[in-house]
Amino acid sequence: MDRTLRDYLNHADECHEQLEKYFAGLTSKQVEDKILEMQANIKTIQAVAYQIANISNIASRALSKRSKYVHKFIDPLPNENDCGVLRSMYPIESKELVDGIQIPVKTIDSAKDIPIAHIYYVNDIKQYAINIEGIVIKGNLGNIVNYQIENSVRCEYGIECKSFKKNIKCKYYHDPEDYIKCNMQVPDNTKNFTVGSWIYSKTKTPRTYFARHIGSKDNLIHDLNTIKRVQYREEIANREGQLIHDLLIYLVLNSKGLLERYIPWF
């Protein structure tokens, strides 16, 4: 089965999290196996990059023979300055949100120039989704509960979950892609968000594990530099679902005529 760059990145994140949480309990053989898996992935990605770089260099040399184009050699092996963003496409424009943080945006003169966008319902994953700058954000309407209950925490094992192998229900939440990858039918699961997962907290303690640790403009750089990997993954998973949840609630309010109506733009 073909794998995407996102699949490789997710695998690396999973290895990182497992090593961070369970390193003391893993045998040397288990740690070595994880390392070999990641090294094999690196070689695969480097082989693809090498082929693309060769084709680019061949085309550049051919063009330089017929025009004033200056051939620039592309080294397929990255250096410390060659960091890309896998979760967005090729932004034409960007804007500095805070000092040192650039985000892809499109600048226009007036709100009248904003094109009408759509939110989509994706049948195979049974979720709503939007695509912003190549980032597909998906989720559904969820429940907001006081305490952690079934489906309020993401299953850390993903497609390696024992429930899939035993064909039983997992009490943790699974991304629909997990079921699809295992050739299983996507269930009608509802994601449960704890009340605390909507609260911003600058402290990072076990009591605030599921709170938001990124969000305050005045503390953004510090938050990004200090947040723990495990907290980061759980928080980002929540943010994605909560974003769609809030968007759906907003559309419900609109459908009920509860939003203030403005003068039409057109």
N, C-alpha and C positions, 0 to 999 in steps of 0.2 A: 504494500500500500504506500502511495506517495505521501511524504511528510512535508509540511509547510515549515517556514522559519518559526512561526508561532509554536508549532509542536516541539521543535528543538529547544526553544526558549523555555517553554513550560516544563519540559523534561529536566532541564538544567535547574530551574527553580525548585522542582520537586526533590531533586538530589540534594540541593543546598539545604532545604528545609529538613529533610531526613537526617542529614549529617549533623545539622545544628542541634536537632532535638534528641537524636538517638545515638550519637557517635560513641558515647561511653559504653553502650550496650551492644554495639555491633562488633562482629569479629573482624580480624584483619582481612580475611577473605571477602567478606561482604563489602568493606570499604574499598578494597581493590577492584571488585566487580563494578562498583559505581564509577570509579575513576576510569576504568577501561571503557565503559559505556559512553562517558562524556568525551573521551579521547577519540573514540570511533565517530561520534557525531561531529567533532571538530574537523576530522579528516574529510568527512563527507562534504561539509560546508566549504572547506578550503578547496576541494576538488571542483566544486561547482563554480566558486569564485574564480579559480584559475582558468577554467574554460571560458567564462564570460570575459575575463580580462584579456585573454588571448584574442578572442574575436574582436573586442574593442580596439586592441592595439593593431591588428591586421587592417581593420577598416580605417583607422587613423593614418597609418602609413600610406595606404592606397590614396586617401584623400589628399595627403600632403604632396603627392607627386603631381597632382593635377591642379592644385591651387596653392595659395599662400598659407594654408592651414598648417599650424605648427604641431607636429606630432608630440603628444604627451604620453609617455609610457605609464601605464597603470600597473602597479605592483599588486598582485592578488592577495598578498599577505599584509594585513593591516598593521599600522603602527599605533602609538598611543593617541594620535590625533585623529584617527579614522574611526570615530564612533558614530554609528547610525542609529536611527530610531525605527525599530521594527514595527511599532504599533501605529504608525501613520504613513501615509503615502509620501508623495514628493510635494511638500507645501510650496506654492509659488510665493506666498507672502507669509510673514510672521510678525508678531508684535511682542515687545517686552512687557510681560504682565507685571512682574516685579524685577528688581535689579538681578540680572543674571539668569532669569527664567524667560525663555522665548516660547511662545505657543503659535501654532499655525492658524492664521486667520485670513479672511478676505476683507479688505477695507473698502467701504463704500461711502458715498457722500450723505445719503439720507436713508432713513428706515424704509422709505418707499421703494428703494432699490433691492430690498431683500426678496429673493425668489421664494415662492411657496414650496415648502418642504413636506415630506411625508413621513409618517411613522408606519412601519410595516408589520404585519403579522406573518410569522414564518411558520408554515405548516409542520415541517418535519421536527422542529424543536419546540413547537407549541408555545412560542414566546413572541413578544413584540421587540422590534429592533429599529435602530436608526444608525445611519452611517455618517460620521462626522470626520472629515479629513482622512478617510480611509480606515478609521477606527470604528468597527461595528460594535455598538453597545446594545446589549440585549437583556431582557428581563420580563417580569410580569407583575401584576398586582399581587401584593403580598399581605400577610397579616402582621400587625405590630403587637408583640406580646411582652408581658412583664418580665418573664424569666425564660431561660433557654429551654426549649422543648424540641420535639422532633422537627427536623428540617430547619432549625435556626442556626446551625453551624454547618459549614461545608465539609464534606468527607475529604480528609487529607490523602486518602489512598487513590482517589480517582478511579480509573479503569482497573486498577489492581485490587479494588475492594473485594473482600471475601464474599460479600453478599451477591455479587454478580456471578461468582463461580458456583455458589450454592443455590442460586436462583431464589433468594429470599429478599425481603425488603430491608433496605438500610435505613437506620433511624436518622442518618445525617443527610444533608442536602447534596444532590449531585447535579452538576451541569448536564443539560440534555445531551451535549456532545458525548458524555461518558457512555450513555445508553446506545447512542448511534454507533460509536466505535466498537461496542461489544455486540452489535447486531441485535439489540434488544429494543422493544417498543418503549417510547418515551412516555412515562406515566404522567398523570395530571397532578403533579405535586405542587403545592403552594409553599413558597419560601416564607419562612417566619423570621421577621426581624425583631430583635430585642429593642426595647425602648432606649436602652443605653447606647445602642449602636448608632443612634442619630445625634448623640451628644459629643461635642468637641472637648477634648481633655489634653492639656499640655503634659500631664504626667503619664508615665508609662509603667503601670504597676499591674499585677494580676487582676485587681478590681476594675481597672479601666482597659482591660485587654481588648474588648470588642467595641470600645468607643472610637471616636474619630481623632486621629493624631495629626492629621494634615488638614489645614483649612483656614487658619487665621492668617491674614495677610501680613501682619506685623511679625509673625513667628514662622513664616513659611520656610525660609531657608534653613533655620535651625531644625525644624521638624523633619525636613527631608534628610538632613545630615545625621539625625540621631535615631530615627525610627528603626525598630527591629524588623528583620526580614519576615518572621512569622506574622507579626502584627500587620506588616505591610500587605501581605498576600490576602489575609482575611479582610482587612479594611477595604482594599481595592475591590474584592469580590462583592462586598456589601455596597460599596459606592455605586457600582455598575447597576445592581438590582434596584437600589434606592432611587437612582436617577430616573430609571424607567417608571418605577412606582409613582414618583412625584409627577412625572409628565402625564401619566395616565389619569391621576387624580385631577390634574389641571384641566385635562380634556373633558373629564366628567363634569367638572364645574361649568365649563363652557357649554356643554350639551344641555345642562339644566338652566342655562341663562343666568348664571350667578356671577359672571365676570362683567366688569364695567365695560360698556360698549363705547367705542371711540368712533370718531368720524371716519368713514371709509377712506382708505388711501387712494383708491382708484375711482 
